[in-house]
């Protein structure tokens, strides 16, 4: 089993394989499931975010939280206050929700962040469900992921 924990804090995804990135995804989801098992559904998104970030840090991952997403339109820099929830190892954007159901607008939001930040993969996680793995998560990829080597 590959355990992706960077030595310097940042990882260049161009030197990674799909298999390594998929393993990191699996590990992140495992941590989310662990948080969900302990806390259960019904809390605010911000509580799950803080707990998941803490658990990922304990396991050695580099976490950035609530960072601004730069946005430009025809050379004009706009301060739109776009913020992702978590960025793990500078590779995977994790968007957290505590809603009745994940909606297409949630996927669109994550895809926009992936595109604007030039990241290969993102995970959408809803903590307001009975089982995260079967009903509370969705993984999205970009062309950057598709271009990565398999192994």
C-alpha positions as CSV (number, residue, x, y, z in Angstrom):
1,X,0.0,0.0,0.0
2,X,1.3,3.4,-1.0
3,X,1.0,6.0,1.7
4,X,1.5,9.5,0.3
5,X,2.9,11.8,2.9
6,X,5.2,14.5,1.5
7,X,8.5,15.2,3.1
8,X,8.6,18.9,2.1
9,X,4.9,19.6,2.4
10,X,4.1,20.0,-1.2
11,X,3.9,17.4,-3.9
12,X,4.2,17.9,-7.6
13,X,1.3,15.9,-9.2
14,X,3.2,15.7,-12.5
15,X,5.5,13.2,-10.9
16,X,2.7,11.1,-9.5
17,X,0.7,8.2,-11.0
18,X,-3.1,7.8,-10.9
19,X,-2.6,4.8,-8.6
20,X,-0.8,7.0,-6.0
21,X,-3.4,9.8,-6.3
22,X,-6.2,7.2,-5.9
23,X,-4.5,5.9,-2.8
24,X,-4.4,9.4,-1.3
25,X,-8.1,9.7,-2.2
26,X,-8.8,6.4,-0.4
27,X,-6.9,7.6,2.7
28,X,-8.7,10.9,2.8
29,X,-12.1,9.1,2.6
30,X,-10.9,6.8,5.3
31,X,-10.3,9.8,7.6
32,X,-13.7,11.3,6.7
33,X,-15.4,8.0,7.6
34,X,-13.5,7.9,10.9
35,X,-14.7,11.5,11.7
36,X,-18.3,10.6,10.7
37,X,-18.3,7.4,12.8
38,X,-17.2,9.4,15.9
39,X,-19.4,12.5,15.3
40,X,-22.3,11.2,13.3
41,X,-24.5,13.4,11.1
42,X,-26.2,16.6,12.3
43,X,-23.4,19.0,13.0
44,X,-22.3,22.1,11.1
45,X,-20.0,21.7,8.1
46,X,-17.3,23.8,9.9
47,X,-17.1,21.2,12.7
48,X,-16.5,18.4,10.3
49,X,-14.0,20.5,8.4
50,X,-11.9,21.3,11.6
51,X,-12.1,17.6,12.7
52,X,-11.1,16.2,9.4
53,X,-8.3,18.7,8.9
54,X,-7.0,17.8,12.4
55,X,-7.1,14.0,11.7
56,X,-5.4,14.4,8.4
57,X,-2.6,16.5,10.0
58,X,-2.2,13.9,12.7
59,X,-1.6,11.3,10.0
60,X,1.1,13.5,8.5
61,X,-0.7,15.1,5.6
62,X,-0.2,18.8,4.6
63,X,-3.5,20.6,4.9
64,X,-4.6,24.1,3.8
65,X,-8.0,25.3,4.9
66,X,-10.3,28.0,3.6
67,X,-7.8,29.6,1.2
68,X,-8.9,32.1,-1.3
69,X,-9.4,30.9,-4.9
70,X,-8.0,33.4,-7.4
71,X,-10.4,34.5,-10.1
72,X,-9.6,36.4,-13.3
73,X,-11.8,37.5,-16.2
74,X,-10.1,39.0,-19.3
75,X,-7.1,40.1,-17.2
76,X,-9.3,41.6,-14.4
77,X,-8.6,40.1,-11.0
78,X,-11.9,39.7,-9.1
79,X,-12.2,39.3,-5.4
80,X,-15.1,37.0,-5.3
81,X,-14.4,35.5,-1.9
82,X,-14.3,31.9,-3.4
83,X,-12.8,29.6,-0.8
84,X,-12.2,25.9,-0.9
85,X,-12.6,23.8,2.3
86,X,-9.4,21.7,2.3
87,X,-6.5,21.1,0.1
88,X,-4.6,17.9,0.9
89,X,-0.9,17.6,0.0
90,X,-1.4,20.4,-2.6
91,X,-3.1,17.8,-4.7
92,X,-6.7,17.1,-3.8
93,X,-9.4,19.7,-3.1
94,X,-11.9,18.4,-0.5
95,X,-15.3,20.2,-0.4
96,X,-17.4,19.3,2.6
97,X,-21.1,19.6,3.0
98,X,-23.7,18.8,5.7
99,X,-26.8,18.9,3.6
100,X,-29.8,16.6,2.8
101,X,-28.4,15.6,-0.5
102,X,-25.5,16.5,-2.8
103,X,-26.7,18.6,-5.7
104,X,-25.2,19.3,-9.2
105,X,-24.3,22.8,-8.0
106,X,-22.0,21.3,-5.4
107,X,-20.2,19.3,-8.2
108,X,-20.0,22.4,-10.3
109,X,-18.5,24.4,-7.4
110,X,-15.8,21.7,-6.9
111,X,-15.1,21.4,-10.7
112,X,-14.6,25.2,-10.8
113,X,-12.1,25.1,-7.9
114,X,-10.2,22.3,-9.6
115,X,-10.0,24.3,-12.8
116,X,-9.1,27.6,-11.2
117,X,-6.4,26.0,-9.0
118,X,-5.1,23.6,-11.7
119,X,-5.6,20.5,-9.5
120,X,-6.1,16.9,-10.8
121,X,-8.7,15.6,-8.4
122,X,-11.4,16.6,-5.9
123,X,-13.6,14.9,-3.4
124,X,-17.1,16.1,-2.4
125,X,-18.1,14.7,1.0
126,X,-21.5,15.1,2.7
127,X,-21.5,14.3,6.4
128,X,-25.3,14.5,6.7
129,X,-25.8,10.8,5.7
130,X,-25.8,7.4,7.2
131,X,-22.8,6.0,5.3
132,X,-20.2,8.3,3.7
133,X,-18.7,5.8,1.3
134,X,-21.9,4.5,-0.2
135,X,-24.0,7.7,-0.2
136,X,-22.0,10.7,1.0
137,X,-19.1,11.2,-1.4
138,X,-18.2,11.8,-5.0
139,X,-14.8,12.0,-6.6
140,X,-14.2,14.3,-9.5
141,X,-11.2,14.5,-11.8
142,X,-9.9,16.9,-14.4
143,X,-7.9,16.4,-17.6
144,X,-4.8,16.7,-15.5
145,X,-5.7,13.4,-13.8
146,X,-6.6,11.8,-17.1
147,X,-3.1,12.7,-18.4
148,X,-1.3,11.1,-15.5
149,X,0.4,7.7,-15.9
150,X,-1.5,4.7,-14.5
151,X,1.3,3.2,-12.4
